[in-house]
Amino acid sequence: AQSVTQPDIHITVSEGASLELRCNYSYGATPYLFWYVQSPGQGLQLLLKYFSGDTLVQGIKGFEAEFKRSQSSFNLRKPSVHWSDAAEYFCAVGQPTDKLIFGTGTRLQVFP
Amino acid sequence: KAGVTQTPRYLIKTRGQQVTLSCSPISGHRSVSWYQQTPGQGLQFLFEYFSETQRNKGNFPGRFSGRQFSNSRSEMNVSTLELGDSALYLCASSSTPPETQYFGPGTRLLVL
């Protein structure tokens, strides 16, 4: 079955600390991979995406993610977190002409 | 380019009523997908329309329906509302699904 797992429901970090949000997927083929961020009461904003090629992808707001085929993972990282990064983060997978499958999300809290 | 717009942003209905939500995609995008987001179930795919045809459908009852117009604008309708239909309904558009889906701000529906 196709699925996305975000094992961390809630993460708390101090401002300036590094961040890694985990994402593992189960999919029949190499999927397209996405990270979205959602602020309270808002829609989803695309942070970055992986389709093919270089397995380390850069996104907006200083985020990056690395695709590891052997581990079926697509973890999101940021070297130094800002208070404005506090939000909920969703990993998603999909294929052309197919729906996106989302993980359950990781809520990030940032302490000053 | 203007982003995805959804109307209305907030809606309160009572059980048994029906509701219609509207989504205007990014100019040039021909695919529109709808998702339901609830605290308990997370983000769940409802359906996707491409060139006025439903191409994909999620596992929702027949009370949930949608359509797409020739200008790519889409509507979704929920008939005989139930309390459990209270959710944030998100619309996403893409030029070639699911290459990159861009989300609107959502319509928050409260069923009393």
Interface residues (C-beta under 8 A of the other chain):
Chain A: Y32 F34 Y36 G41 Q42 G43 L44 Q45 L46 K49 F51 F90 G94 Q95 P96 T97 D98 K99 L100 I101 F102 G103 T104 G105
Chain B: V4 Q6 S33 Y35 G42 L43 F45 E48 R55 N56 G58 L90 A92 T96 P97 P98 E99 T100 Q101 Y102 F103 G104 P105 G106 R108
